[in-house]
Amino acid sequence: MSTQVETHIDVQLTNRNRQTVLFRWILVAPVAIFVAAFSQMSHWGISTIVITAPVVMALLFRGIYPSYALTFNHAMMELSTRVAAYALLLTDDFPSIERNENIAVIFPDVEGGATLSRGLPLVKWIFAIPLYIVGVIYLLLTIVTTILAWIITAATGTMPEWAAMTALGTIDYWNRVYGYAVALVSDEYPSFGL
């Protein structure tokens, strides 16, 4: 079993709904606002104080990972992944707030926190700075390829594989970084590759 967060998305390349591609950013807005209300992707907000701080303290002082935080972090990461997959044209399935068997985020088994370092959560955010810098570069690349893919998919009904793999790799990369530095479910430093 992997010690990193894994992301599985069944990418849909052909037979795309060309009409929803044209209005994808408008269609995804309500669910994106719902995700933003929990704001796990902007990890320096109030949600960090409510979810990440108790995890750090529980790991540091007791060596356990609270189950409520693990469940919440997993659910929010899967929802964020569904929204990103829809917005980046990887699927035509509208991102439901319920689970989708075509999009899954798999956390490593933390065994209640027994497999995690007790002190590392205090400094992971510092170690993750290079990961954030590389992630921003990947994000910019993904935006450019998605704009090109938007035009091609709207015209032909087929998404280019190169654009899909770039978007999929970027989502997977950010999920690994988030799992390491914020959700704290892995002590293994994520790779820089897509």
SULDAGI-V360736 format. One line per field, one symbol per residue. ss: DSSP state (H for helix, E for strand, - for the rest). psi: psi as a letter, one per 40 degrees, with the letter a starting at -180 (. if undefined). A space follows every 10 residues. Layout:
BEGIN
ss: ???
psi: ???
END
This chain:
BEGIN
ss: -----EEEE- -------HHH HH-HHHHHHH HHHHHHHH-- -----HHHHH HHHHHHHHHH H-----HHHH HHHHHHHHHH HHHHHHH--- ---------E --EEEE---- HHH------H HH-HHHH-HH HHHHHHHHHH HHHHHHHHHH HHHHHH---- HHHHHHHHHH HHHHHHHHHH H--------- ----
psi: iieihihhhg hhdifihddd ddfddddedd dddddddefd dgeeaddddd dddddddddd defihhdddd dddddddddd dddddddefd iehhgieiih eehihhiihe feedeiiddd ddeddddedd dddddddddd dddddddddd ddddddehhh dddddddddd dddddddddd dddfehehhi iei.
END
